[in-house]
Amino acid sequence: MENKHNFMYDDFSDRLFISCKKADEKVIGSIRTLNVNIDFGSDNKILNIELKKASDFLKFLGIKPKILNELKEANLVFRNCRDGYLIYFVLKTDNQIERIPYNIRSVKTSVTLK
């Protein structure tokens, strides 16, 4: 599922924030995995994603981080994988489109209460 979202890149803190939250939706929980913060709504829908150290992440993938300062549009695409989720950050400038993958693996644990 791909939709247009609100976005902001702060080069001072090197954070990319993308929101697909509607005015009537409320964040009820968040998780942090490595350099990504994810906010969820009441129906487990992802409402916001923040990518910390965004330029370092792009450099690691061989993508020039200057794209972050030239963004005209930023979208998110989510795919369920058998062992978690695959999130694509789709970054668009006037003449460039980059599809950045980010894999989140789910960890199954069992808890015994005594």
Phi, psi and omega per residue, in radians:
M1 nan 2.203 3.131
E2 -2.205 2.311 3.102
N3 -2.413 2.765 3.031
K4 -1.347 2.481 -3.066
H5 -2.327 2.855 2.992
N6 -1.376 2.553 -3.122
F7 -2.576 2.828 3.062
M8 -2.718 2.349 3.001
Y9 -2.025 2.215 3.098
D10 -1.883 1.866 -3.086
D11 -1.249 -0.413 3.109
F12 -1.122 -0.825 3.135
S13 -1.683 -0.069 3.127
D14 0.989 0.876 -3.138
R15 -2.152 2.345 3.038
L16 -1.882 2.156 -3.131
F17 -2.033 2.228 3.096
I18 -2.224 2.266 -3.101
S19 -2.151 2.356 2.994
C20 -2.100 0.374 -3.123
K21 -1.341 2.278 3.053
K22 -1.516 2.812 -3.055
A23 -1.004 -0.587 -3.086
D24 -1.589 0.004 -3.140
E25 -1.621 2.553 -3.133
K26 -2.147 2.470 3.060
V27 -1.342 2.209 3.135
I28 -2.004 -0.159 3.138
G29 -2.929 2.758 -3.133
S30 -2.459 2.672 2.982
I31 -2.308 2.699 3.056
R32 -2.177 2.228 3.082
T33 -2.295 1.991 -3.068
L34 0.949 -1.979 -3.080
N35 -1.849 0.418 -3.127
V36 -2.200 2.291 2.979
N37 -1.867 2.341 -3.122
I38 -2.214 2.221 3.069
D39 -1.789 2.407 -3.119
F40 -2.049 2.638 3.026
G41 -1.677 -3.065 -3.036
S42 -1.134 -0.441 -3.140
D43 -1.742 0.409 -3.103
N44 1.111 0.316 3.068
K45 -1.339 2.404 3.067
I46 -1.297 2.173 -3.106
L47 -1.806 -0.663 -3.109
N48 -2.492 2.582 3.011
I49 -2.357 2.359 3.070
E50 -2.131 2.158 3.101
L51 -1.808 1.959 3.124
K52 -1.506 2.637 -3.095
K53 0.918 0.813 -3.056
A54 -1.044 -0.740 -3.103
S55 -1.160 -0.664 3.090
D56 -1.105 -0.715 3.122
F57 -1.091 -0.769 3.120
L58 -1.141 -0.739 3.092
K59 -1.011 -0.743 3.121
F60 -1.019 -0.613 -3.138
L61 -1.508 -0.010 3.135
G62 1.439 0.385 -3.137
I63 -1.911 2.315 3.136
K64 -1.183 2.146 -3.056
P65 -1.222 -0.143 3.112
K66 -1.071 -0.330 3.092
I67 -0.997 -0.545 -3.096
L68 -1.104 -0.586 3.127
N69 -1.472 -0.151 -3.101
E70 -1.943 0.171 -3.049
L71 -1.074 2.359 3.002
K72 -1.905 -0.405 -3.094
E73 -2.749 2.533 3.056
A74 -2.447 2.232 -3.114
N75 -2.191 2.879 3.053
L76 -2.159 2.457 3.027
V77 -2.195 2.276 -3.115
F78 -1.997 2.407 3.062
R79 -2.345 2.284 3.017
N80 -1.345 2.311 3.025
C81 -1.992 2.790 -3.086
R82 -1.074 -0.435 -3.124
D83 -2.042 0.411 3.118
G84 2.647 -2.440 -3.091
Y85 -2.332 2.604 3.005
L86 -2.035 2.137 3.127
I87 -1.936 2.288 3.027
Y88 -1.902 2.201 2.953
F89 -1.575 1.992 3.132
V90 -1.755 1.921 -3.060
L91 -1.876 2.241 -3.071
K92 -2.212 2.326 2.986
T93 -2.012 -2.971 3.111
D94 -1.087 -0.590 -3.053
N95 -2.307 0.326 -3.090
Q96 -2.588 2.469 3.027
I97 -2.277 2.225 3.084
E98 -2.148 2.350 3.093
R99 -1.944 1.885 -3.010
I100 -1.785 2.028 -3.140
P101 -1.454 2.563 3.032
Y102 -2.500 2.040 -3.065
N103 -1.729 2.297 3.070
I104 -2.108 2.008 3.127
R105 -1.584 2.406 3.072
S106 -1.519 2.491 -3.139
V107 -1.951 2.119 3.110
K108 -1.615 2.252 3.105
T109 -2.284 2.723 3.034
S110 -2.083 2.449 -3.109
V111 -2.102 2.315 3.078
T112 -1.918 2.140 3.116
L113 -1.698 2.374 3.125
K114 -2.037 nan nan
